[in-house]
């Protein structure tokens, strides 16, 4: 099977999907990748340019069917705080480290990282380890390959 187009989530009916792929965050920003579907088929995703696949998107097959994209559960930290101001301050510190974050109103999700978890607790936040799909904000550095450093260096050159 081959797919060369994406239907954004909520623009199509997932009940019409002919199959589905379960993908972790690192593999959801691609132009071309071969994936195994939940039904056991092989799917070549061959897009005109790199795109970020989001939970609920549909991959349009050459044959006319649609394969649903599902975000795989991953180890995450769910962060909450006593008040909105404290949560905003924590979000600023996470953003300052260029970490991918998923904003959920009264809480923030990041990838599991004990060093960052300890920093958040030092800022007065509360951290719970969970397993859930990770669908972070598409920001200036939204790409599957960006990794952070635990030391607070001044090297802010980004390579994509």
MARLUM-245151 format. One line per field, with one value per residue: residue number from 1; residue in three letters; x, y, z of N, C-alpha, C in turn. Coordinates in pm, 1 decimal, always signed. Example, Ala and Ser with C-alpha at 12.3 -4.5 7.8 and 13.67 -1.06 7.14 Angstrom:
<recs>
k = c(1|2)
r = c(ALA|SER)
n.c1 = c(+1319.0|+1285.0)
n.c2 = c(-569.0|-225.0)
n.c3 = c(+780.0|+708.0)
ca.c1 = c(+1230.0|+1367.0)
ca.c2 = c(-450.0|-106.0)
ca.c3 = c(+780.0|+714.0)
c.c1 = c(+1320.0|+1290.0)
c.c2 = c(-330.0|+3.0)
c.c3 = c(+780.0|+787.0)
</recs>
This chain:
<recs>
k = c(1|2|3|4|5|6|7|8|9|10|11|12|13|14|15|16|17|18|19|20|21|22|23|24|25|26|27|28|29|30|31|32|33|34|35|36|37|38|39|40|41|42|43|44|45|46|47|48|49|50|51|52|53|54|55|56|57|58|59|60|61|62|63|64|65|66|67|68|69|70|71|72|73|74|75|76|77|78|79|80|81|82|83|84|85|86|87|88|89|90|91|92|93|94|95|96|97|98|99|100|101|102|103|104|105|106|107|108|109|110|111|112|113|114|115|116|117|118|119|120|121|122|123|124|125|126|127|128|129|130|131|132|133|134|135|136|137|138|139|140|141|142|143|144|145|146|147|148|149|150|151|152|153|154|155|156|157|158|159|160)
r = c(UNK|UNK|UNK|UNK|UNK|UNK|UNK|UNK|UNK|UNK|UNK|UNK|UNK|UNK|UNK|UNK|UNK|UNK|UNK|UNK|UNK|UNK|UNK|UNK|UNK|UNK|UNK|UNK|UNK|UNK|UNK|UNK|UNK|UNK|UNK|UNK|UNK|UNK|UNK|UNK|UNK|UNK|UNK|UNK|UNK|UNK|UNK|UNK|UNK|UNK|UNK|UNK|UNK|UNK|UNK|UNK|UNK|UNK|UNK|UNK|UNK|UNK|UNK|UNK|UNK|UNK|UNK|UNK|UNK|UNK|UNK|UNK|UNK|UNK|UNK|UNK|UNK|UNK|UNK|UNK|UNK|UNK|UNK|UNK|UNK|UNK|UNK|UNK|UNK|UNK|UNK|UNK|UNK|UNK|UNK|UNK|UNK|UNK|UNK|UNK|UNK|UNK|UNK|UNK|UNK|UNK|UNK|UNK|UNK|UNK|UNK|UNK|UNK|UNK|UNK|UNK|UNK|UNK|UNK|UNK|UNK|UNK|UNK|UNK|UNK|UNK|UNK|UNK|UNK|UNK|UNK|UNK|UNK|UNK|UNK|UNK|UNK|UNK|UNK|UNK|UNK|UNK|UNK|UNK|UNK|UNK|UNK|UNK|UNK|UNK|UNK|UNK|UNK|UNK|UNK|UNK|UNK|UNK|UNK|UNK)
n.c1 = c(+85.1|+38.1|+63.3|+10.5|-91.0|-227.7|-506.4|-624.5|-689.0|-1023.9|-1134.1|-1229.6|-1400.9|-1312.6|-1424.6|-1444.1|-1199.0|-967.9|-764.2|-508.2|-225.7|+8.7|+200.5|+497.9|+604.4|+859.0|+867.8|+670.3|+714.1|+777.8|+879.2|+900.5|+840.6|+830.0|+571.9|+429.0|+101.5|-180.3|-332.2|-149.1|-38.3|+196.5|+282.0|+371.8|+450.5|+461.5|+520.2|+489.1|+643.0|+816.6|+612.7|+415.4|+267.0|-35.5|-220.5|-512.7|-512.0|-557.6|-424.2|-416.3|-470.8|-331.9|-508.9|-748.0|-857.3|-844.4|-600.2|-587.1|-408.5|-258.9|-149.9|+110.6|+122.0|+350.4|+623.9|+568.6|+584.7|+347.2|+263.0|+155.2|+37.5|-1.2|-132.7|-234.6|-38.8|+198.0|+213.5|+245.8|+496.2|+654.8|+611.3|+743.6|+1011.4|+1043.4|+1009.1|+1227.4|+1427.1|+1384.6|+1217.6|+992.8|+652.9|+329.0|+41.8|-221.2|-427.5|-484.4|-260.9|+62.6|+232.2|+533.6|+811.4|+924.4|+1169.8|+1396.2|+1567.9|+1460.4|+1211.4|+1281.7|+1371.5|+1128.7|+983.4|+1144.0|+1073.3|+829.6|+628.0|+417.5|+472.4|+372.1|+434.3|+335.4|+184.5|+106.2|-32.8|+179.9|+150.2|+279.7|+289.1|+312.9|+585.5|+847.0|+1064.9|+965.3|+1018.4|+1095.4|+1356.4|+1488.4|+1684.5|+1747.4|+1986.9|+2108.7|+2272.8|+2319.6|+2400.2|+2527.4|+2498.3|+2300.9|+2244.2|+2055.6|+1993.1|+1829.2)
n.c2 = c(-119.1|+232.0|+568.4|+910.3|+1146.5|+1351.4|+1356.3|+1592.3|+1540.7|+1519.3|+1606.3|+1401.8|+1083.9|+862.8|+610.8|+511.9|+417.4|+193.4|+62.7|+96.7|+279.4|+266.1|+495.7|+625.0|+941.8|+1025.4|+915.3|+1038.0|+1267.9|+1300.5|+1251.7|+1035.3|+701.3|+357.9|+175.8|-64.0|-176.3|-197.5|-405.7|-575.2|-520.8|-369.4|-33.8|+227.7|+547.9|+825.7|+1128.2|+1459.5|+1653.9|+1677.4|+1610.0|+1656.4|+1402.0|+1367.8|+1247.4|+1088.4|+1182.4|+1106.2|+882.8|+894.2|+645.1|+525.6|+352.8|+450.1|+409.9|+492.1|+516.1|+521.2|+735.8|+670.7|+784.5|+648.2|+529.7|+664.2|+692.4|+959.7|+1280.7|+1432.6|+1752.2|+1966.5|+2256.0|+2475.0|+2710.5|+2914.7|+3107.8|+2997.0|+2766.1|+2879.9|+2997.7|+2765.7|+2654.9|+2846.9|+2798.7|+2537.7|+2585.9|+2752.4|+2570.1|+2451.0|+2226.5|+1980.6|+2031.4|+1942.7|+2113.9|+2123.7|+2285.8|+2301.3|+2160.8|+2027.3|+1824.5|+1644.7|+1464.5|+1180.2|+1254.7|+1254.0|+1452.5|+1697.1|+1669.8|+1692.6|+1958.1|+2089.8|+2028.1|+2163.5|+2417.6|+2437.9|+2290.3|+1999.4|+1661.0|+1387.3|+1056.8|+913.2|+700.9|+781.1|+894.6|+1119.2|+1437.1|+1698.1|+2064.6|+2228.2|+2389.5|+2636.8|+2470.6|+2225.9|+1920.7|+1583.4|+1517.6|+1681.0|+1718.5|+1774.0|+1923.7|+1842.9|+2009.6|+2357.8|+2508.2|+2766.5|+2724.1|+2770.2|+2680.9|+2538.2|+2245.9|+2096.5)
n.c3 = c(+0.0|-59.7|+44.4|-24.3|+64.2|+327.7|+539.1|+754.8|+1106.8|+1224.2|+984.5|+846.4|+861.9|+1103.0|+1128.8|+877.7|+808.6|+655.0|+776.1|+1031.4|+1164.0|+1425.9|+1580.7|+1729.3|+1876.3|+1773.8|+1518.8|+1376.2|+1224.9|+914.9|+570.5|+407.3|+479.9|+576.7|+714.8|+939.7|+936.2|+1166.9|+1080.6|+971.0|+723.1|+488.3|+466.1|+260.5|+326.9|+140.0|+101.8|-50.6|+79.7|+397.0|+676.2|+971.5|+1130.7|+1296.3|+1578.2|+1481.0|+1221.1|+870.1|+631.2|+293.3|+64.0|-247.2|-362.6|-280.9|-24.7|+331.8|+582.1|+926.4|+1150.8|+1454.8|+1765.7|+1951.6|+2288.5|+2524.6|+2762.5|+2972.9|+3140.6|+3338.9|+3418.2|+3672.8|+3854.0|+4144.0|+4079.4|+3795.6|+3724.8|+3825.7|+3668.5|+3416.4|+3449.2|+3480.6|+3225.8|+3074.2|+3151.2|+3049.5|+2776.0|+2735.6|+2731.6|+2496.0|+2476.5|+2348.3|+2412.1|+2533.7|+2560.2|+2783.7|+2887.4|+3205.3|+3266.2|+3168.2|+2934.4|+2898.2|+2753.8|+2937.3|+3170.9|+3410.8|+3509.6|+3416.7|+3536.7|+3808.8|+3807.4|+3752.2|+3983.7|+4164.4|+4093.3|+4205.5|+4091.2|+4025.4|+3947.7|+3756.6|+3658.2|+3358.6|+3106.8|+2788.5|+2471.6|+2291.0|+2180.4|+2095.8|+2086.5|+1771.8|+1715.1|+1676.5|+1666.0|+1592.8|+1512.7|+1452.2|+1523.0|+1711.4|+1993.5|+2343.9|+2571.5|+2896.0|+3041.1|+3104.1|+2863.2|+2641.1|+2373.8|+2120.2|+1864.4|+1610.7|+1440.0|+1167.9)
ca.c1 = c(+0.0|+112.6|-14.8|+87.0|-165.7|-277.1|-630.8|-612.5|-787.1|-1153.9|-1186.9|-1274.5|-1463.8|-1223.5|-1497.2|-1428.7|-1059.9|-948.6|-660.3|-448.9|-85.2|+36.4|+333.6|+546.0|+629.5|+980.3|+849.6|+553.3|+751.7|+848.1|+835.5|+891.8|+866.7|+751.3|+511.2|+343.6|-32.3|-233.8|-384.7|-38.5|+7.1|+307.1|+236.0|+473.6|+406.0|+548.4|+461.3|+567.1|+741.7|+805.5|+494.1|+395.7|+145.4|-95.8|-319.2|-641.9|-497.1|-579.9|-331.1|-496.1|-404.9|-347.9|-626.4|-867.1|-891.4|-776.0|-541.0|-587.7|-285.9|-282.3|-28.7|+144.3|+147.3|+492.2|+647.0|+563.7|+562.7|+236.5|+299.7|+51.0|+85.8|-106.3|-210.8|-202.8|+87.2|+306.2|+220.6|+302.8|+639.7|+714.0|+607.6|+851.3|+1138.7|+1048.4|+1030.1|+1363.7|+1512.6|+1342.2|+1158.7|+857.2|+552.9|+187.7|-32.8|-355.4|-504.4|-436.8|-143.5|+156.8|+299.3|+663.8|+868.2|+981.4|+1308.1|+1404.0|+1637.0|+1361.7|+1110.7|+1335.9|+1370.8|+989.4|+949.1|+1216.4|+999.3|+700.7|+529.6|+396.2|+502.3|+324.4|+479.0|+221.8|+201.0|-1.4|+15.5|+243.3|+118.2|+319.1|+263.9|+400.2|+649.9|+959.0|+1160.4|+887.1|+1070.5|+1117.4|+1494.8|+1552.1|+1707.6|+1798.6|+2100.3|+2074.1|+2349.7|+2261.6|+2502.3|+2480.5|+2497.9|+2161.6|+2236.1|+1965.0|+2009.4|+1708.1)
ca.c2 = c(+0.0|+357.7|+688.6|+1031.1|+1263.1|+1344.9|+1426.0|+1630.9|+1488.2|+1588.0|+1641.7|+1276.3|+994.9|+749.7|+484.2|+466.1|+374.3|+54.2|+7.5|+201.4|+266.6|+315.1|+555.4|+708.5|+1081.2|+1041.7|+870.6|+1103.7|+1382.6|+1233.8|+1265.6|+900.2|+597.4|+235.8|+142.1|-182.7|-138.5|-286.2|-522.2|-658.1|-482.8|-274.4|+93.3|+327.6|+687.1|+893.6|+1261.9|+1554.4|+1714.3|+1627.5|+1658.1|+1603.7|+1322.9|+1384.8|+1148.2|+1112.6|+1212.0|+994.8|+870.2|+857.9|+543.3|+531.0|+271.7|+524.4|+394.9|+579.9|+450.8|+613.7|+752.6|+669.6|+813.5|+543.2|+572.4|+672.3|+742.0|+1105.6|+1345.5|+1527.0|+1857.0|+2061.5|+2351.6|+2525.9|+2815.8|+2940.1|+3181.2|+2902.2|+2678.6|+2960.4|+3010.1|+2636.0|+2644.2|+2932.3|+2728.2|+2425.8|+2645.9|+2804.7|+2454.4|+2401.9|+2093.0|+1967.7|+2027.5|+1930.6|+2200.2|+2068.0|+2375.4|+2311.3|+2075.6|+2020.5|+1694.9|+1639.6|+1330.3|+1143.6|+1299.3|+1277.1|+1579.2|+1803.6|+1651.0|+1750.7|+2103.3|+2134.4|+2021.9|+2274.2|+2540.8|+2433.0|+2211.4|+1859.8|+1577.9|+1249.1|+974.1|+849.0|+651.4|+839.0|+946.5|+1250.7|+1517.4|+1832.6|+2181.7|+2246.2|+2519.0|+2676.3|+2360.5|+2102.4|+1820.5|+1464.0|+1490.7|+1777.7|+1668.5|+1879.6|+1892.8|+1866.9|+2120.2|+2485.9|+2575.2|+2880.2|+2688.0|+2765.8|+2654.5|+2426.5|+2180.3|+2020.1)
ca.c3 = c(+0.0|-66.9|+74.3|-58.4|+109.5|+465.1|+574.5|+895.8|+1202.3|+1231.5|+852.0|+786.9|+959.1|+1130.9|+1115.9|+739.1|+787.4|+614.6|+862.1|+1114.8|+1203.1|+1560.4|+1562.5|+1839.5|+1839.2|+1693.3|+1380.1|+1316.3|+1141.2|+806.3|+432.3|+349.9|+580.2|+562.9|+842.8|+946.8|+984.4|+1270.0|+1010.6|+924.4|+588.7|+481.4|+408.5|+228.0|+331.5|+44.0|+93.5|-130.8|+169.7|+534.0|+746.1|+1105.5|+1143.2|+1427.7|+1617.3|+1416.6|+1078.6|+779.1|+519.1|+175.7|-17.1|-392.7|-396.1|-241.1|+116.3|+427.2|+698.5|+1040.5|+1229.2|+1599.8|+1842.7|+2046.8|+2426.6|+2557.0|+2898.9|+2979.3|+3269.4|+3336.9|+3512.7|+3712.1|+3953.6|+4233.8|+4013.9|+3655.5|+3715.0|+3849.3|+3551.3|+3307.5|+3478.4|+3448.0|+3079.5|+3022.0|+3171.2|+2954.7|+2644.3|+2731.9|+2702.9|+2363.8|+2488.4|+2295.9|+2519.5|+2498.4|+2651.8|+2805.6|+2974.1|+3343.3|+3283.8|+3056.9|+2921.9|+2832.7|+2757.5|+3066.9|+3187.2|+3555.2|+3536.7|+3396.7|+3642.4|+3933.2|+3788.4|+3765.4|+4126.2|+4227.1|+4061.3|+4274.9|+4017.4|+4062.2|+3830.8|+3760.2|+3546.1|+3293.4|+2969.8|+2707.3|+2342.9|+2301.8|+2062.5|+2138.3|+2003.3|+1655.8|+1738.3|+1591.9|+1655.5|+1583.9|+1421.4|+1531.8|+1556.7|+1801.0|+2129.3|+2430.6|+2657.6|+3035.5|+3094.9|+3063.2|+2784.0|+2562.3|+2233.0|+2076.0|+1720.3|+1587.6|+1310.2|+1145.6)
c.c1 = c(+88.9|+17.3|+70.2|+15.3|-214.6|-409.7|-618.1|-723.3|-910.7|-1206.3|-1236.8|-1328.9|-1375.5|-1292.9|-1483.4|-1287.9|-1054.4|-844.3|-608.0|-301.1|-69.6|+180.6|+371.9|+583.0|+749.6|+961.6|+731.8|+587.3|+838.9|+797.6|+809.1|+929.0|+779.5|+702.5|+433.8|+208.9|-77.0|-291.1|-277.2|+12.0|+126.6|+257.1|+356.1|+406.0|+506.9|+489.0|+547.8|+672.5|+718.3|+683.9|+486.9|+262.8|+93.2|-197.2|-453.3|-632.8|-528.1|-477.8|-410.2|-415.4|-428.1|-476.2|-757.6|-907.4|-813.5|-726.4|-532.0|-450.9|-324.9|-149.6|-9.1|+164.7|+297.7|+507.7|+656.8|+561.2|+447.2|+258.3|+176.6|+105.9|-32.4|-191.5|-158.0|-68.0|+207.6|+324.0|+281.1|+453.3|+713.3|+720.0|+718.7|+985.2|+1153.0|+1076.3|+1171.4|+1464.7|+1474.5|+1287.3|+1023.7|+759.8|+413.1|+110.6|-176.2|-435.2|-442.5|-317.2|-61.3|+214.1|+431.2|+708.1|+929.4|+1129.8|+1323.9|+1473.7|+1538.4|+1250.7|+1155.6|+1338.0|+1229.2|+947.3|+1019.7|+1150.1|+860.4|+593.4|+519.0|+407.8|+448.7|+377.7|+357.0|+267.0|+81.1|+55.0|+71.0|+219.9|+149.4|+280.5|+360.4|+461.9|+764.5|+1056.3|+1089.0|+941.2|+1104.4|+1258.7|+1558.5|+1565.2|+1769.4|+1919.1|+2059.8|+2154.4|+2296.4|+2363.8|+2441.0|+2478.5|+2353.7|+2151.1|+2150.3|+1982.8|+1889.0|+1723.7)
c.c2 = c(+124.5|+473.6|+810.6|+1159.4|+1241.4|+1418.6|+1463.1|+1569.9|+1578.1|+1634.5|+1517.1|+1188.1|+873.1|+613.4|+427.5|+414.3|+226.3|-15.9|+123.8|+172.8|+331.1|+364.4|+638.9|+847.8|+1096.1|+1004.6|+939.2|+1230.4|+1328.8|+1279.5|+1126.1|+799.0|+476.2|+197.3|+11.7|-137.6|-236.2|-412.8|-612.5|-625.4|-388.2|-150.3|+184.1|+464.3|+765.1|+1031.6|+1355.0|+1628.4|+1660.2|+1690.5|+1592.6|+1531.7|+1335.8|+1275.2|+1183.3|+1151.6|+1086.2|+998.0|+815.8|+763.5|+568.4|+459.4|+338.7|+509.7|+492.1|+496.3|+554.9|+616.3|+755.6|+693.0|+704.2|+602.4|+563.3|+716.7|+895.3|+1151.6|+1442.2|+1623.8|+1941.5|+2147.1|+2400.3|+2632.8|+2840.0|+3010.9|+3089.9|+2810.4|+2752.8|+2975.5|+2879.9|+2618.8|+2728.3|+2860.3|+2609.7|+2476.9|+2698.7|+2693.3|+2388.7|+2259.7|+2089.0|+1954.1|+2013.8|+2007.9|+2150.4|+2154.8|+2387.9|+2220.5|+2072.4|+1879.4|+1713.6|+1493.2|+1305.5|+1178.8|+1337.2|+1408.4|+1696.7|+1792.4|+1712.7|+1903.7|+2157.9|+2132.8|+2131.9|+2409.3|+2541.7|+2354.1|+2070.1|+1775.8|+1437.4|+1176.6|+901.5|+786.7|+701.4|+877.6|+1087.0|+1326.1|+1664.0|+1941.6|+2182.8|+2384.6|+2542.3|+2560.9|+2227.3|+2013.7|+1700.7|+1451.3|+1585.1|+1718.7|+1779.6|+1828.9|+1923.4|+1981.0|+2250.6|+2563.4|+2686.3|+2850.0|+2669.5|+2751.9|+2531.0|+2374.4|+2093.4|+1910.7)
c.c3 = c(+0.0|-37.9|+43.1|-16.4|+251.2|+473.6|+721.8|+981.7|+1201.4|+1095.9|+779.0|+898.2|+983.6|+1119.4|+974.1|+710.4|+750.6|+702.5|+947.0|+1136.6|+1340.3|+1558.9|+1684.5|+1786.6|+1745.7|+1547.0|+1311.5|+1237.8|+1029.4|+670.7|+375.3|+458.1|+547.5|+702.5|+831.1|+1002.0|+1093.0|+1207.7|+952.4|+784.6|+599.3|+408.7|+384.5|+233.3|+248.9|+14.7|+9.6|-47.7|+309.4|+600.8|+883.0|+1109.9|+1285.5|+1453.4|+1552.8|+1270.5|+997.4|+666.8|+400.2|+86.9|-165.0|-435.8|-353.0|-96.7|+202.7|+544.5|+809.8|+1109.1|+1376.2|+1670.1|+1947.4|+2186.5|+2454.4|+2701.9|+2898.3|+3123.8|+3251.1|+3452.6|+3544.6|+3826.0|+4036.9|+4168.6|+3873.3|+3638.5|+3731.1|+3727.2|+3432.3|+3326.2|+3444.0|+3296.0|+3017.6|+3034.3|+3075.6|+2813.6|+2628.4|+2702.3|+2570.5|+2368.0|+2417.9|+2413.3|+2460.6|+2604.3|+2661.0|+2902.8|+3111.6|+3370.6|+3155.0|+3054.3|+2847.7|+2831.9|+2894.3|+3070.4|+3334.2|+3590.3|+3524.8|+3501.6|+3774.0|+3924.5|+3810.8|+3912.3|+4203.8|+4202.8|+4126.8|+4202.4|+4071.5|+3935.3|+3853.8|+3637.3|+3490.1|+3162.0|+2891.7|+2572.1|+2361.9|+2172.2|+2094.6|+2039.1|+1885.5|+1668.6|+1643.1|+1570.2|+1644.5|+1472.8|+1506.4|+1583.1|+1655.0|+1940.7|+2212.4|+2509.3|+2800.5|+3096.7|+3036.0|+2981.0|+2699.9|+2412.8|+2186.5|+1925.2|+1701.0|+1447.8|+1287.4|+1048.1)
</recs>
